[in-house]
């Protein structure tokens, strides 16, 4: 009979201890325990799940603090499954099939006029599956809007505009769908495009409502941006002021240290009795790497026969002739 190694035994002991402390027990281990006759297992601890998630920092352009006037007509997006869409390439239909499609269109319009919007959607779907067109998609989208199924209406309008980018009905219907979702900016844009193609009073009245909400949001964003820029500018000015004060403090400290220690600053003061070097002496000092005091003593060293020692110094170059 095979035996477990020390490492395997230690790993099994740690796993059992973790399960005893509330860790989730794997399914295969549960089956093994059941075979051994174990009927009850410790429940997984809920401490990890009850721990609150760390709060994520809000982005700089977050608009969660924007409070608009409540609109009673705004609805939540529906969770229905997407309805069927027609083929990308309309099939060739016979005369009999075309007559059948015309009858379905007429029936759908009658249902829409009677207020049976769901029935109109079902019949429009039959038409779309046989002979899709931008107008039929826009009409089915309008029926969705009447039922406040705005996401489905937006999908149909997107398809209609894909087939015909100049469909005024699709633009206006999609704008109205965005209006009921509270997407004021997109609603204003879509309604404006539709009105530019085909103007009507009803769509213009809806666009006016959307524009009022959208303008409030724009003002809020502008104020928030201005406040953020002002805060950033004040922070930059504060950092510059602190840096300047630190520079002045270090400068004053260096000056006081140099005055007290007799030239302990970064640039030691020149001896008051030492005359300034001429241009030739300064150039010779750079080439020879000798201190200025040695250059000033050069005539005296010549008199005492020590100039040869300076000329042969390894720290300087040959003397210019």
C-alpha positions as CSV (number, residue, x, y, z in Angstrom):
1,X,0.0,0.0,0.0
2,X,1.6,3.3,-1.0
3,X,2.4,5.8,1.7
4,X,2.4,9.6,1.7
5,X,5.6,11.4,1.8
6,X,6.4,14.0,4.5
7,X,5.7,16.8,2.1
8,X,2.4,15.3,1.0
9,X,1.3,14.8,4.6
10,X,2.2,18.3,5.5
11,X,0.3,19.7,2.5
12,X,-2.8,17.6,3.4
13,X,-2.6,18.8,7.0
14,X,-2.5,22.4,5.8
15,X,-5.4,21.9,3.5
16,X,-7.5,20.3,6.2
17,X,-6.7,23.1,8.6
18,X,-7.7,25.7,6.0
19,X,-11.0,23.9,5.4
20,X,-11.6,23.8,9.2
21,X,-11.0,27.5,9.4
22,X,-13.7,28.2,6.8
23,X,-12.0,27.9,3.4
24,X,-14.1,26.5,0.5
25,X,-13.8,22.7,0.2
26,X,-13.1,21.4,-3.3
27,X,-15.8,19.2,-4.8
28,X,-13.5,16.2,-5.3
29,X,-12.4,16.3,-1.6
30,X,-16.1,16.5,-0.6
31,X,-16.8,13.3,-2.6
32,X,-13.8,11.6,-1.0
33,X,-15.0,12.6,2.5
34,X,-18.5,11.3,1.7
35,X,-16.9,7.9,0.7
36,X,-15.2,7.8,4.1
37,X,-18.6,8.4,5.8
38,X,-18.3,12.1,6.6
39,X,-21.8,13.6,6.5
40,X,-21.3,17.2,7.6
41,X,-18.7,19.6,6.4
42,X,-17.7,23.0,7.8
43,X,-19.3,25.9,6.0
44,X,-17.2,28.4,4.2
45,X,-16.5,31.5,6.1
46,X,-18.2,34.6,4.9
47,X,-15.6,37.0,6.3
48,X,-13.9,37.5,3.0
49,X,-17.1,38.1,1.1
50,X,-18.4,40.5,3.8
51,X,-15.2,42.6,3.7
52,X,-16.1,45.9,2.0
53,X,-14.3,46.5,-1.3
54,X,-11.7,49.3,-1.2
55,X,-13.1,52.5,-2.4
56,X,-11.8,53.4,-5.9
57,X,-10.6,56.9,-6.4
58,X,-12.8,59.0,-8.6
59,X,-11.4,60.2,-11.9
60,X,-10.8,63.9,-12.4
61,X,-13.7,64.2,-14.8
62,X,-16.2,62.2,-12.7
63,X,-19.7,63.6,-12.9
64,X,-21.3,61.5,-10.1
65,X,-21.8,64.6,-8.0
66,X,-23.9,66.3,-10.7
67,X,-27.5,66.6,-9.6
68,X,-30.0,67.5,-12.4
69,X,-33.7,68.2,-12.0
70,X,-35.5,64.9,-11.9
71,X,-37.4,64.0,-15.1
72,X,-40.4,61.7,-14.5
73,X,-40.2,60.5,-18.1
74,X,-36.7,59.0,-17.8
75,X,-36.8,55.2,-17.6
76,X,-34.2,52.5,-16.9
77,X,-32.8,50.5,-19.8
78,X,-34.7,47.3,-20.5
79,X,-33.1,43.9,-20.0
80,X,-34.9,42.1,-22.8
81,X,-33.0,39.9,-25.3
82,X,-32.3,41.6,-28.7
83,X,-34.9,41.0,-31.3
84,X,-34.2,39.4,-34.7
85,X,-32.5,41.5,-37.3
86,X,-32.8,41.1,-41.1
87,X,-30.2,39.8,-43.5
88,X,-27.4,42.2,-44.5
89,X,-28.3,41.6,-48.2
90,X,-32.0,41.7,-49.0
91,X,-33.1,38.5,-50.9
92,X,-34.7,38.6,-54.3
93,X,-38.5,38.3,-53.9
94,X,-41.1,37.1,-56.3
95,X,-44.1,39.2,-57.1
96,X,-46.2,37.1,-54.7
97,X,-43.7,37.5,-51.9
98,X,-43.6,41.3,-52.5
99,X,-47.4,41.4,-52.3
100,X,-47.2,39.5,-49.0
101,X,-44.6,41.9,-47.6
102,X,-46.9,44.9,-48.5
103,X,-49.8,43.3,-46.7
104,X,-47.6,42.8,-43.6
105,X,-46.5,46.4,-43.7
106,X,-50.1,47.6,-43.9
107,X,-51.0,45.3,-41.0
108,X,-48.1,46.6,-38.9
109,X,-49.1,50.2,-39.4
110,X,-52.7,49.4,-38.5
111,X,-51.6,47.7,-35.3
112,X,-49.3,50.7,-34.5
113,X,-52.2,53.1,-35.0
114,X,-54.5,51.1,-32.8
115,X,-51.9,51.2,-29.9
116,X,-50.9,47.5,-30.2
117,X,-47.2,48.3,-30.2
118,X,-46.0,44.8,-29.4
119,X,-48.1,43.4,-32.2
120,X,-46.7,46.0,-34.6
121,X,-43.2,45.0,-33.5
122,X,-43.9,41.3,-34.3
123,X,-45.3,42.1,-37.7
124,X,-42.5,44.6,-38.5
125,X,-40.0,41.8,-37.6
126,X,-41.6,39.5,-40.2
127,X,-41.1,42.2,-42.8
128,X,-37.5,42.8,-41.8
129,X,-36.7,39.1,-42.1
130,X,-38.0,39.1,-45.6
131,X,-37.3,42.6,-47.0
132,X,-35.2,44.8,-44.6
133,X,-35.1,48.5,-45.3
134,X,-34.1,51.7,-43.3
135,X,-37.7,52.8,-43.1
136,X,-39.0,49.5,-41.7
137,X,-36.2,49.5,-39.1
138,X,-37.1,53.1,-38.1
139,X,-40.8,52.2,-37.8
140,X,-40.1,49.2,-35.6
141,X,-37.8,51.5,-33.5
142,X,-40.7,53.9,-33.1
143,X,-42.9,51.1,-31.8
144,X,-40.1,50.1,-29.3
145,X,-39.9,53.8,-28.1
146,X,-43.7,53.7,-27.5
147,X,-43.1,50.8,-25.2
148,X,-40.1,52.5,-23.7
149,X,-37.8,49.7,-24.9
150,X,-35.1,52.3,-25.8
151,X,-32.1,50.0,-26.2
152,X,-34.0,48.0,-28.9
153,X,-35.0,51.2,-30.6
154,X,-31.4,52.5,-30.6
155,X,-30.2,49.2,-32.2
156,X,-32.8,49.5,-35.0
157,X,-32.0,53.1,-35.6
158,X,-28.3,52.3,-35.8
159,X,-29.1,49.6,-38.4
160,X,-31.3,52.1,-40.3
161,X,-28.6,54.7,-40.4
162,X,-26.0,52.1,-41.4
163,X,-28.2,51.5,-44.5
164,X,-29.2,55.1,-45.0
165,X,-27.0,57.8,-43.3
166,X,-29.6,60.5,-44.2
167,X,-32.6,58.9,-42.6
168,X,-34.3,61.7,-40.7
169,X,-36.8,59.4,-39.0
170,X,-34.0,57.2,-37.7
171,X,-32.1,60.2,-36.2
172,X,-35.2,61.6,-34.6
173,X,-36.4,58.2,-33.2
174,X,-32.9,57.5,-31.8
175,X,-32.8,60.9,-30.3
176,X,-36.2,60.4,-28.6
177,X,-34.9,57.0,-27.3
178,X,-31.9,58.7,-25.7
179,X,-34.2,61.3,-24.3
180,X,-36.1,58.6,-22.3
181,X,-32.8,57.2,-21.1
182,X,-31.6,60.6,-19.9
183,X,-28.7,60.7,-22.4
184,X,-29.3,64.4,-23.0
185,X,-26.2,65.2,-25.1
186,X,-26.7,62.3,-27.5
187,X,-30.4,63.1,-27.7
188,X,-29.7,66.7,-28.5
189,X,-27.3,65.8,-31.2
190,X,-29.5,63.2,-32.9
191,X,-32.6,65.3,-32.8
192,X,-30.6,68.2,-34.3
193,X,-29.4,66.1,-37.2
194,X,-32.9,64.8,-37.8
195,X,-34.4,68.3,-37.7
196,X,-31.8,69.6,-40.2
197,X,-33.0,66.9,-42.6
198,X,-36.7,67.1,-41.9
199,X,-38.1,69.7,-39.5
200,X,-41.2,69.0,-37.4
201,X,-42.6,70.7,-34.3
202,X,-42.9,67.7,-32.1
203,X,-39.3,66.7,-32.5
204,X,-38.2,70.3,-32.0
205,X,-40.1,70.5,-28.7
206,X,-38.4,67.3,-27.4
207,X,-35.0,68.7,-28.5
208,X,-35.7,71.9,-26.4
209,X,-36.2,69.8,-23.3
210,X,-33.0,67.8,-24.0
211,X,-31.0,70.9,-24.7
212,X,-32.0,72.5,-21.3
213,X,-30.8,69.4,-19.4
214,X,-27.6,69.2,-21.5
215,X,-26.7,72.8,-21.0
216,X,-27.0,72.4,-17.2
217,X,-24.6,69.5,-17.4
218,X,-22.2,71.5,-19.5
219,X,-22.2,74.4,-17.0
220,X,-21.5,71.9,-14.2
221,X,-18.6,70.3,-16.1
222,X,-17.2,73.8,-16.9
223,X,-17.4,74.9,-13.3
224,X,-15.8,71.7,-12.1
225,X,-13.0,72.0,-14.6
226,X,-12.3,75.6,-13.7
227,X,-12.2,74.7,-10.0
228,X,-9.8,71.9,-10.7
229,X,-7.5,74.1,-12.8
230,X,-7.6,76.8,-10.1
231,X,-6.6,74.2,-7.4
232,X,-3.8,72.9,-9.6
233,X,-2.5,76.5,-10.2
234,X,-2.6,77.3,-6.5
235,X,-0.7,74.1,-5.8
236,X,2.0,75.0,-8.3
237,X,2.3,78.5,-6.9
238,X,2.6,77.0,-3.4
239,X,5.3,74.6,-4.5
240,X,7.2,77.5,-6.2
241,X,6.9,79.7,-3.1
242,X,8.2,76.9,-0.8
243,X,11.1,76.2,-3.1
244,X,12.0,79.9,-3.2
245,X,11.9,80.1,0.6
246,X,14.1,77.1,0.9
247,X,16.5,78.6,-1.6
248,X,16.7,81.9,0.4
249,X,17.1,80.0,3.6
250,X,20.0,77.9,2.3
251,X,21.6,81.0,0.7
252,X,21.4,82.9,4.0
253,X,22.7,79.9,5.9
254,X,25.7,79.6,3.5
255,X,26.4,83.3,3.8
256,X,26.4,83.3,7.6
257,X,28.5,80.1,7.7
258,X,31.1,81.7,5.4
259,X,31.2,84.9,7.4
260,X,31.7,83.0,10.7
261,X,34.2,80.5,9.4
262,X,36.3,82.7,7.2
263,X,35.3,81.6,3.8
264,X,33.6,78.2,4.3
265,X,31.1,78.8,1.5
266,X,31.0,77.2,-1.9
267,X,33.0,80.1,-3.3
268,X,35.7,81.2,-0.8
269,X,36.3,85.0,-0.7
270,X,39.6,86.3,-2.2
271,X,42.1,87.6,0.3
272,X,41.8,91.3,0.5
273,X,45.5,91.9,0.0
274,X,45.8,89.6,-3.0
275,X,45.6,91.5,-6.2
276,X,43.5,90.2,-9.1
277,X,45.2,88.0,-11.7
278,X,45.9,89.5,-15.1
279,X,44.6,87.7,-18.2
280,X,47.9,86.0,-18.8
281,X,48.2,84.9,-15.2
282,X,44.7,83.5,-15.3
283,X,45.5,81.5,-18.4
284,X,48.8,80.3,-17.0
285,X,47.0,79.2,-13.8
286,X,44.5,77.1,-15.8
287,X,47.2,75.4,-17.8
288,X,49.6,74.8,-15.0
289,X,47.0,73.9,-12.4
290,X,49.0,75.8,-9.8
291,X,47.5,78.0,-7.2
292,X,47.6,81.8,-7.8
293,X,50.0,82.3,-4.9
294,X,52.6,80.2,-6.6
295,X,52.4,82.3,-9.8
296,X,52.8,85.5,-7.8
297,X,55.9,84.1,-6.2
298,X,57.4,83.0,-9.6
299,X,59.7,86.1,-9.9
300,X,61.1,85.5,-6.4
301,X,61.6,81.8,-7.1
302,X,63.6,82.7,-10.2
303,X,65.9,84.9,-8.2
304,X,66.6,82.1,-5.8
305,X,67.1,79.5,-8.6
306,X,63.8,77.7,-8.0
307,X,62.1,78.5,-11.3
308,X,63.5,75.3,-12.8
309,X,61.6,73.3,-10.2
310,X,58.3,74.9,-11.3
311,X,59.0,74.4,-15.0
312,X,59.7,70.7,-14.5
313,X,56.6,70.2,-12.3
314,X,54.5,67.2,-13.6
315,X,51.3,69.2,-12.9
316,X,52.0,71.8,-15.6
317,X,52.7,71.9,-19.3
318,X,55.9,73.1,-21.0
319,X,56.3,76.8,-20.8
320,X,55.2,78.9,-23.8
321,X,58.1,80.3,-25.7
